[in-house]
Amino acid sequence: MVNNKLKKIRMQKYMMNKKQFCKLIGVVEQQYGRYENSSYQPSLEVALRISKALEMSVNDIWSLE
């Protein structure tokens, strides 16, 4: 199972609501909600874009359990 820390990062590091955060990372809000609750995983391209926008490694955001 793949888990992520997107909500934790959004709330603790950026203190933004979903709409603001989605604008920062370039993802539509509906799709981002699926990523955040782990019901859907982003493509590799989107994961890399998100990690670049957050200035974090993919491994710092997602983990395999």
N, CA and C of each residue as an Amber inpcrd file, in Angstrom:
protein
   195
   0.8380000  -1.1770000   0.0000000   0.0000000   0.0000000   0.0000000
   0.8890000   1.2500000   0.0000000   0.5000000   2.2180000  -0.7810000
   1.2240000   3.4900000  -0.8540000   0.5010000   4.5140000   0.0130000
   1.2400000   5.1160000   0.9160000   0.7080000   6.1700000   1.7760000
   1.3920000   7.4810000   1.4350000   0.7540000   8.5810000   1.7920000
   1.3750000   9.8800000   1.5320000   1.1920000  10.8110000   2.7300000
   1.9840000  11.8570000   2.7120000   1.9460000  12.8580000   3.7700000
   1.4330000  14.1940000   3.2480000   0.6540000  14.1650000   2.1770000
   0.2050000  15.4090000   1.5460000  -0.5830000  16.3000000   2.4970000
  -1.5220000  15.7220000   3.2280000  -2.3320000  16.5450000   4.1360000
  -1.4560000  17.1330000   5.2500000  -0.5780000  16.3200000   5.7990000
   0.3290000  16.7920000   6.8490000   1.2070000  17.9300000   6.3360000
   1.7410000  17.7740000   5.1410000   2.5800000  18.8100000   4.5370000
   1.7660000  20.0790000   4.3150000   0.5600000  19.9230000   3.7680000
  -0.3020000  21.0730000   3.5020000  -0.6480000  21.8250000   4.7800000
  -0.9790000  21.0810000   5.8160000  -1.4340000  21.7000000   7.0560000
  -0.2840000  22.2680000   7.8970000   0.8220000  21.5450000   7.9690000
   1.9110000  21.9670000   8.8510000   2.9100000  22.8990000   8.1790000
   3.3200000  22.5490000   6.9760000   4.3630000  23.3440000   6.3200000
   3.7960000  24.5800000   5.6290000   2.6590000  24.4240000   4.9710000
   2.1220000  25.5160000   4.1610000   0.9220000  26.2180000   4.7760000
   0.2390000  25.5670000   5.7140000  -0.9400000  26.1340000   6.3660000
  -1.9210000  26.7220000   5.3530000  -2.2430000  25.9480000   4.3280000
  -3.1430000  26.3730000   3.2580000  -4.3660000  25.4810000   3.2160000
  -5.4550000  26.0300000   2.6830000  -6.5970000  25.1790000   2.4060000
  -6.3140000  24.4220000   1.1080000  -7.1660000  23.4600000   0.7890000
  -6.9360000  22.6200000  -0.3930000  -6.8490000  23.4440000  -1.6750000
  -7.7350000  24.4130000  -1.8210000  -7.7740000  25.1990000  -3.0550000
  -6.4540000  25.9360000  -3.2760000  -5.9320000  26.5700000  -2.2470000
  -4.6660000  27.2940000  -2.3580000  -3.5180000  26.3380000  -2.6510000
  -3.5260000  25.2070000  -1.9660000  -2.4520000  24.2290000  -2.1220000
  -2.4550000  23.6410000  -3.5310000  -3.6420000  23.3640000  -4.0520000
  -3.7610000  22.8250000  -5.4070000  -3.2020000  23.8020000  -6.4360000
  -3.4580000  25.0660000  -6.2300000  -2.9220000  26.0830000  -7.1300000
  -1.3910000  26.0890000  -7.0730000  -0.8340000  25.9370000  -5.8760000
   0.6130000  25.8980000  -5.7050000   1.2350000  24.7280000  -6.4520000
   0.6150000  23.5550000  -6.3550000   1.2100000  22.3610000  -6.9600000
   0.7030000  22.0760000  -8.3790000  -0.2750000  22.8340000  -8.8530000
  -0.7520000  22.6750000 -10.2310000  -1.6130000  21.4500000 -10.4600000
  -2.4620000  21.1290000  -9.4890000  -3.3530000  19.9700000  -9.5900000
  -4.7710000  20.4490000  -9.2950000  -5.7520000  19.9020000 -10.0070000
  -7.1350000  20.2960000  -9.7400000  -7.5720000  19.7510000  -8.3860000
  -8.4350000  20.4890000  -7.7090000  -8.8140000  20.1890000  -6.3330000
  -9.4570000  18.8130000  -6.1660000 -10.3430000  18.4490000  -7.0720000
 -11.0240000  17.1590000  -6.9750000 -10.0080000  16.0120000  -7.0470000
  -9.0630000  16.1130000  -7.9760000  -8.0560000  15.0660000  -8.1200000
  -7.1250000  15.0360000  -6.9100000  -6.7390000  16.2160000  -6.4310000
  -5.8620000  16.2900000  -5.2680000  -6.5070000  15.6280000  -4.0480000
  -7.7910000  15.8210000  -3.8580000  -8.4910000  15.1860000  -2.7410000
  -8.3350000  13.6740000  -2.7660000  -8.3610000  13.0980000  -3.9430000
  -8.1570000  11.6470000  -4.0800000  -6.7360000  11.2580000  -3.7180000
  -5.7780000  12.0940000  -4.0910000  -4.3840000  11.8220000  -3.7120000
  -4.2250000  11.9020000  -2.2070000  -4.7910000  12.9350000  -1.6120000
  -4.6170000  13.1780000  -0.1770000  -5.2030000  12.0530000   0.6680000
  -6.3370000  11.5150000   0.2590000  -6.9340000  10.4260000   1.0560000
  -6.5140000   9.0390000   0.5610000  -5.5370000   9.0060000  -0.3320000
  -4.9330000   7.7630000  -0.8510000  -5.9080000   6.8500000  -1.5840000
  -7.0110000   7.3950000  -2.0780000  -7.9240000   6.5670000  -2.8670000
  -7.4560000   6.4690000  -4.3200000  -6.5090000   7.3020000  -4.7030000
  -5.9570000   7.3050000  -6.0570000  -4.5170000   7.7950000  -5.9720000
  -3.6230000   7.1800000  -6.7320000  -2.2180000   7.5880000  -6.7460000
  -1.9280000   8.3980000  -8.0050000  -1.1340000   9.4470000  -7.8830000
  -0.8100000  10.2540000  -9.0630000   0.1200000   9.4970000  -9.9930000
   0.1150000   9.9000000 -11.2460000   1.0780000   9.3350000 -12.1850000
   2.4700000   9.7540000 -11.7480000   3.4700000   9.1140000 -12.2790000
   4.8460000   9.4690000 -11.9430000   5.1300000  10.9260000 -12.2850000
   4.6420000  11.3770000 -13.4370000   4.8500000  12.7650000 -13.8520000
   4.2450000  13.7440000 -12.8460000   3.0290000  13.4740000 -12.4100000
   2.3640000  14.3560000 -11.4550000   3.0720000  14.2960000 -10.1030000
   3.4740000  13.1120000  -9.6640000   4.2010000  12.9830000  -8.3970000
   5.5020000  13.7860000  -8.4360000   6.1980000  13.7450000  -9.5600000
   7.4390000  14.5100000  -9.7010000   7.1670000  16.0130000  -9.7280000
   6.0860000  16.4230000 -10.3900000   5.7200000  17.8540000 -10.4000000
   5.3810000  18.3330000  -8.9940000   4.6480000  17.5140000  -8.2430000
   4.2880000  17.8680000  -6.8760000   5.5420000  17.9660000  -6.0140000
   6.4190000  16.9870000  -6.1140000   7.6290000  17.0120000  -5.2880000
   8.5080000  18.2090000  -5.6370000   8.5600000  18.5630000  -6.9070000
   9.3490000  19.7310000  -7.3250000   8.7300000  21.0150000  -6.7680000
   7.4130000  21.1430000  -6.8570000   6.7320000  22.3390000  -6.3570000
   6.9020000  22.4840000  -4.8450000   6.9430000  21.3580000  -4.1390000
   7.0830000  21.3800000  -2.6830000   8.5440000  21.4170000  -2.2400000
   9.4420000  21.2690000  -3.2050000  10.8790000  21.2120000  -2.9120000
  11.1810000  20.1040000  -1.9080000  10.5790000  18.9430000  -2.1720000
  10.7700000  17.7570000  -1.3370000  10.9730000  16.5670000  -2.2690000
  11.6300000  15.5370000  -1.7700000  11.7810000  14.3340000  -2.5880000
  10.4670000  13.5530000  -2.5930000  10.2860000  12.7560000  -3.6050000
   9.0970000  11.9040000  -3.6950000   9.0260000  11.0140000  -2.4600000
  10.1750000  10.5210000  -1.9990000  10.2070000   9.6530000  -0.8200000
   9.7930000  10.3710000   0.4550000   9.9340000  11.6780000   0.5010000
   9.4890000  12.4400000   1.6650000   7.9700000  12.6280000   1.6760000
   7.3490000  12.4460000   0.5330000   5.8980000  12.6410000   0.4080000
   5.1560000  11.3040000   0.4300000   5.6510000  10.3410000  -0.3390000
   5.0030000   9.0320000  -0.4420000   5.8930000   7.9480000   0.1460000
   5.2430000   6.9120000   0.7010000   5.9780000   5.7640000   1.2290000
   5.2160000   4.4910000   0.9130000   5.9580000   3.4140000   0.8300000
   5.3720000   2.0990000   0.5460000   5.3350000   1.3070000   1.8340000
   4.1620000   0.8120000   2.1780000   4.0130000   0.0170000   3.3970000
   3.4250000  -1.3320000   3.0840000
